[in-house]
Amino acid sequence: MIIKGKHLSINKDASGIFKYISNISEFDRIKPHEIIFVDKFLLKSDGFLNVYKIVRRGAAAIITTVGGKTDHSTVVTVEFGIPRLLIPEDNKKLHKIRNYSGTYVFLEKNCFILGKKNGPRKNPSLLYNNIAIPHTRHKVKINLGFPELIEKYPELVDISDGVGLLRLEFILLRVLDGLHPNLYIKQVA
């Protein structure tokens, strides 16, 4: 079954085990390299934090029925280089997605494909391996909003000219593990 959508973040192919998440308590079941379909109510109130938790668990891609190119949860997927596909809310096939019992799914171009297609394929790398990065007249700096990116792509340190932007709120999210700073201060004090 092929379902057409629109890329909100990065447009690259992905494949993996399908997992439908309808409740925050199910986040613990997410394993690396899975393609996650997230119910819309998980992205309404605090989509940023919920998508960040999914990304931190190693999702290969995220499929949603709500969101836009500029919302905060899309920023997370863009910065981590993870595809996020938007499927229209009025799609008649949504009930089939939610009840899909198969394992492998694929994202190709603007399509979400349920079912096996010549077996699993390796996801393309964010960086071009074995290709020399050209020198530019301008300095290329890292947007260090998510320190996990340096762990995932350590070669960024060697090919960049330094740190261009450091977003402390994202680092605090990791350190505090989603706990509100005021609550953390009360617990530590």
Buried (B, 14 or more C-beta within 10 A) or exposed (E): EEBEBBBBBBEBBBBBBBBBBEEEEBBEEBEEBBBBBBBEEBBEEBBBBBBBBBBBBBBBBBBBBBBEEEBEBBBBBBBBBBBBBBBEEEBEBBEEBEEBEEEBBBBBEEEBBBEEEEEBBEBEEBEEEEEEEEEEEEEEEBBBBBEBBEEEBEEBEEEBEEEEEEBEEBBEBEEEEEEEEEEBEEEEE
